[in-house]
Every structure is written in C-alpha cells, then in structure tokens.
Amino acid sequence: NAVEFYYTEKQSSNITTANEKINEMKESSASGLTTRIIKNGFLGNAYTNDLTLKGIQQSVKTAEKIALLKKEKSIKEFPARKQSRKIITFDSEIKKLDIFDFVDEANELAEKIT
C-alpha cells in the first residue's frame, strides 16, 4: 500500500481591449491536490482544492474507495521517481513591460486577425 500527492497551482491574468482601450482586466488563481493511492494492488485517484487537513483526509478516503471499486489489481508500487527537467514557463522580462505595451500588442494582433 502507498499514497502520493501532487500539488498544482495556476495563476493567470487576462486583459481585453476594445478601440485601443482596456475593456476588462481579470486575475485568477487556483490550486489543488491530486491523491494517488495503492490499496491491496488497486489504484485510486482523487482531487481536491480544499487544502485543509480535513479536505486532504477526505481526498485520501475518496481515492481509497475508488481503488477498492476496481475489479483487477493493476499496480504494486508507484514508479521510481526521476529527477525531472526544470521547464521555464514564464519569461521574467515580461515584468518589465508596461500595461500599455500589452494593449498595443493585443490591438496589433486583433488587426491581423480581422
């Protein structure tokens, strides 16, 4: 029997423009925890965005219940962890840009599309 957790976090910013003016600006973020559990050779998964102790415990219980619903044993242990490559998904140079640079770029893209 084994359990592992994967935490994910996402942040995004959206800007919409119309007639060279900012129409709307939105920022959002989300985070959550994926639970994988092996129970007597059966694999179960669950996800929660309730990161309290109670929420995590419920996620483990749910993953365990899902594992026990399976008909065939599928796994004895999780694969060995390998060191993964770091993937850079954010260019820090973007922090140096002014909001109006984004507006100009969005307007240029809109003109190309229409």
Beta strands, then each sheet from edge to edge (+ up, - down):
strand 1: 2-18
strand 2: 21-39
strand 3: 42-48
sheet 1: 1+ 2- 3+
end
